[in-house]
Amino acid sequence: MTASPNNGVDPAPNPHATAEEVEAALKDTKLAQVLYHDWEAETYDEKWSISYDERCIEYARGRFDAVAGDAGDLPLPYGRALELGCGTGFFLLNLMQGGVAKTGSVTDLSPGMVKVALRNAENLGLEVDGRVADAERIPYDDNTFDLVVGHAVLHHIPDVEQSLREVLRVLKPGGRFVFAGEPSTVGNFYARWLGRITWEATTTVTKLPFLADWRRPQAELDESSRAAALEAVVDIHTFDPTDLENMAKSAGGTEVRAITEEFAAALLGWPVRTFEAAVPPEKLGWGWAKFAFGGFKTLSWVDDKVLKHVVPRNFFYNVMITGVKPGEN
Ligand SMILES: C[S@@+](CC[C@H](N)C(=O)[O-])C[C@H]1O[C@@H](n2cnc3c(N)ncnc32)[C@H](O)[C@@H]1O
């Protein structure tokens, strides 16, 4: 597991939400987005094993190439790129390091996330500015960017088509958008069930006295349950790849294309991730990390080389989409 760079920077104010704040957020999805993601910002990189080295550069660039790589000669590196729902900057910062864009603007509804993304960019020496922004009303002029990207963000936005219209507005004519990491409807169904079963099994079995040191303190488990309650509010959509293509076309995009990835890899990945959240982190050593990462890589290879030719595309977990703003630059 790779920790985020944090050298010499003040931590954000205590990001933990009270039960009352959670109660208010349950009735307001955008408040829930800010609360949940501000809460997660300082620990997000560690939680999701996000790093800014070869491993994640290769992953981010791999997703970009998987969906946009067949589009002919891409003008790499793009001049100015925008990221929506940047979180800690995982996608754009790693794409920039991977030669996809020269300069970047990171945006997110959560101030805590923008703060961490800018800190990560500074630590990496990348030319990046940032704003707190709602993807449904992007605070930039028409025809500003050569590329707009996002990872795991569309499923949080109430009006996805409105957001795609905004993406096309701020793109220059001929500019491209690339979104990856969106849950498919079928994939989300099996991921939720696998997660639920793994959580119940782990938290039940670790009640046995001889497994007590595998049980996280009750306060931490309660906090995880509060986070899960909010997660259910912030995860608004799942996508059928064809429906998403139609939405991007109706927002004004051309050369629109969705692809999907991760079937066997997701069947392993969701129980593994849930198990990691349910037990004390110090119990899982290097051997576990090797198993989890190696298993995911191997099954991703099986998905790509074998299963994608025989399993319908909407069974795969991860939906990606690209398209272009009509016109010449
Ligand atoms: C699952 S996280 C993904 C973060 C990052 N892109 C990544 O892949 O690690 C989703 C991010 O979208 C942001 N978000 C949610 N709703 C948004 C909206 N309406 N406009 C902009 N960002 C939003 C959240 O604050 C959060 O940082």
The ligand as a Gaussian input file, in Angstrom:
#p B3LYP/6-31G(d) Opt

LIG

0 1
 C      -15.278000       8.481000      -6.212000
 S      -14.524000      10.034000      -6.085000
 C      -13.332000       9.923000      -7.394000
 C      -12.169000      10.825000      -7.204000
 C      -11.078000      10.710000      -8.252000
 N      -11.550000      11.112000      -9.549000
 C      -10.532000       9.317000      -8.285000
 O      -10.807000       8.578000      -9.236000
 O       -9.798000       8.950000      -7.360000
 C      -15.728000      11.127000      -6.776000
 C      -15.359000      12.587000      -6.667000
 O      -16.377000      13.339000      -7.354000
 C      -16.673000      14.498000      -6.597000
 N      -18.018000      14.976000      -6.942000
 C      -19.203000      14.469000      -6.584000
 N      -20.214000      15.173000      -7.123000
 C      -19.661000      16.160000      -7.843000
 C      -20.177000      17.229000      -8.635000
 N      -21.484000      17.424000      -8.783000
 N      -19.286000      18.059000      -9.227000
 C      -17.955000      17.881000      -9.073000
 N      -17.412000      16.886000      -8.340000
 C      -18.248000      16.041000      -7.732000
 C      -16.525000      14.049000      -5.158000
 O      -16.362000      15.119000      -4.259000
 C      -15.328000      13.101000      -5.248000
 O      -14.123000      13.756000      -5.002000

